[in-house]
């Protein structure tokens, strides 16, 4: 990707924008060097990795702003940041938008759930009156300092109130000034096609493995009419599985040693794949540290 392009400029060009989820600074460093058009700071993954808690309205504005500042400050790739419900009323929405923009994010996602919000692919979600969310979107649009900072309006109405209500809400949010529309949790390809047929503003598809929406290839999403696709938890699920396998193997090695039986070999065909330590130190920037130390070795 051309790092000089803003997310708005990329959105004006043809083709699907694929934004992988990043949930901590290691995932951010890895994804940032791979040439994606955008990265998505997942609320689910960030709350899980930073606080060890479910994405159920437990993270505060301060918690999330801290993560936006760290990630956007390091990333060379445009960062889309999950802003939940705006963390309160209209004044909170204004503060959240301005805080995320000042932190360096290029887009904020705001949703129409009641507080406390819940992950979009879990049950029991309730939405606020459409008029209240319209006011939030208007405040968000007025609060940003640059038109290059994009407002993504998400509706969670599909699951509880049906697709017709979700489409009506998305159109109302578009009319209020949202730049990108996010109809959460369609439950079939047919519903996804209806969403793109009914709404004219750029549309976001949320690809959650094991969630309520079919996970499609980038080409299929582009053919349906989506402009932006996030894969928010793919890396988190992969990392969690790899860590679990590693810990299970270490536990088995410890149990074998305690029992006096033949310990498992540290390597072996069944051992989890590991990034070489030398590559990890390079990823984290140790080369720059060592170069600095050499330059100042005799000061």
N, C-alpha and C positions, 0 to 999 in steps of 0.2 A: 504493500500500500504506500501511497504518497503521503508522508506524515504531515505535509503542509496543508492537506485538505481537512476541513472541518467535517463533522458528521452531516451537517446540513448540505454541504457541497457534495458529499458522497451520495446522499439521498437523492439529489437531483440528477445523478448519473444513472444509466440503466443497470439492471442486474440486482440480484438479491444481496443484501448485506447479511453476512453470517457473523453473529457475535457470540463467542463461547462464554460461558460463565466463569468468573473468577471469584474465589471465596476467601483467599488469603494472599499474603505477599509472595509466597512461592509460586502459587498458580498464576498470579499476576505477572511475575517475571518470566515464567515459561511462555504464557500466551502472548505477551507483549512482543516477543522477539520473532514471532511466526508470521507476521505480515497480514493479520486479520484487519478488516476494515473498521471494526469496533470491538470492544469488550463489554461484557455485561456484569456489573457487580450485583450478584444474586443476593437478595435478602435472606432466602432460606439458607444458603451456604455460608453467608457472612455471619449470620446470627449463630449458626451451628458451630463454625470454626472459632469465632471470637468469644462467644459466651457459653457455648456448649448447651444451648437451649433451643427449643422448637420455635419456628417462625410463627408465633401466635401473639404478636403485639407486645412482646416482652422487651424488645430492644427500644431504647429511647432515641430521640433525635441526636443527642450528644454521642451515643454509642455509634450510630451510623455515620454521622458527620466525620468522626475520627477516622473511620475506615475509608470514606470517600477521599479525605485529605491525603491519607497515606497512599492509596492506590492511584489516584489521579496525579499526585505529585511525582510518582515514579514512572507512570505509563507514558510512552510515546504515542500510543494508540488511543483514539477517542474512547472515553469511558461513559457508558450509560449506567446510571445509578438508580437503584430501587429506593423510592422515597415513601413506600407504604401509603398511608392515608394522608400524609403531610403532617402527622404527629399532633393532630388536634384540629382546632377551628381555623377560620380564615386567616387570622393573624399568624398562627403556626405555619400555615401553608406558605405565606409570604416569607417568613423567616427561613423555612426549609429550602425553598427555591433559591433564595439569595445565598444561603449558606452553601448549598451544593454547587452553585455556579461559581462562587468565589473560591471554592476548594479545587476547581479545575475540571469537574465533570462537564460533559457536553450535552447531556440529556438527563432528565429526571422522569421516572415513572411514578404516577399518582393513581390511586385506585379508589373505587367508590364503595368500599366495604365499610360497615360499622366498625367502630373501635371497641375492643381490640380486634385487629384484623387476624386472618388466618391464611395459611398457605393456599394458593389458588387451586390446588389439586387435592384438597382435603375437604371433608364434609362439614356442614353446619355454617357455611358462610352466609352472612346477611348483608344487604346493601342499604345505603342511606337513600333518602328521597332524591330523585334525579335533579330537582331544583337545587339541592344543597351541593351536589357535585358540580353542577354547572357554575355555581358561584366560586367553588374552589378552582376550577380551571380558569375562570376569568381573572381571579386574583393571581394565579400562577403566571399567566401571560403578562399581566401588568407588572409583576414583581421582578421579572428577569431584566437584566441590564443590557443584554445583547440578544438580538433576534437569532443568533447562531446557537443559543442555548435552547434545546428542543424540549417541548412538553409532550410527554406520552401519557395519554389518558386511557386507563384500564377500567373495564367494567367486569364485575364478577356476577352479573345478573343471570347469566345463562343457566347455571346449575339450579338456582332456587326459583327463578321466575320465567325461564324459557328463553329461547333464542330471539323471538320477536321483541321482547322487552330489552334484551341486550343490544340488539341492533338499533332500536329507538334511542337508547341511552348513548350509544356510540355516536350516532348522528348529532345528538344534542351537544355532546362534548366537542365534536368537530365544529359545530356552529359557534361554540364558546371560544374557539381559538386553538384547540389542541393541534399539534403538528403531526402526531402519529397516533393511531387508534389501536387498541389492544383489547380484543374481545376474548376474555379468558375462558378456557375449558370447553371449546366446541367438541362434540363427542363423535364426530364422523367426518369423513372427507366431504360428504355432501353438505354438511353444515359449514365447513370451511369454505367451500365454493360459494355458498350463499352469502357468507360474510363479505368476501371480496367482490361479489357481484353487486351488493347493496350499498357499499360504502366507497367513497371516491378518494378519501385521503389515504396516505400510506398506512399499510397495515402490518402489524407485528404478529408473528406466530411463535407460540411458546412450546418448545419441544422438550417435554419432561418424560424421560424413560420411566415407564410404569405409571404414568399419570392418566388423565381422562381423555386426552387428545391423541389421535394417531400420530406417531412419530414418523415423519416423511423425510425424504432426501431433500437437500437444498434445491435440486432441479425441479422436483415435484412441487415444492412450495412456490417457487418462482412461476411455474406454469399455472398454478392456481391463482396467482395474483398477489402474493405477499411480497413486501419490499424488504422486510427485516425479519430475521429468524434468530431467536435466542435459544441456546442449549444450556440452560442455567446450572444444572446439577450434574452434567455428564462427568466432568473432571472430579467433582466431589465424590460421586459414587465410585468412580474408578480408584481414587486415592483411598477411600475408606475400605474398599475390598482388598487392595494391596496391603494396607496396614494390618487389617485383620489377619490375612494369611501370614504375614511376617510375625506377628505376635503369637499366633497359634503355633507356628514352627518353633519359636524360641521357648514357648512354654513346654512343648513336647521335649525339646532338648534338655530343659531344666529337670523335667520329671524323670527322664531317662537317667540323667546323671545322679539324681537323688536315690533312685532305685538300684543304682549300681549296674545297670544294664548298658549295653553298647550304645553310646550316644549317637544321635543323628549327626551326619556330616554337615558342616556349615553350608556347604554348597550342595550340589546334586541336581538332578533333573527336575525334582519336585520343589526345589527352593524358589521362592518368589523372585521375580526379576528385580534387580536393583540398579538404580542409576550409579555409574561409577562415582566414587567419592571425588575424584579429580574434576569431573564434570559438574558436580554439585557445587564445589568451591568456586568454579568459574562462573556458574550461574549466579551465585550470590555476590560476586564482585570482589573476590579475594585477589584476583590479578591486579586490580587497581590498588588495593591495600598494599600488596607487596611492592609494586612499582613506587608507590609513595614512600615506603620505608627505605627503599634503595636510594631514592633521590635525597632523602634527608638523613642518611645513615651517619654522616659525619658533622652534622650541624651542631 
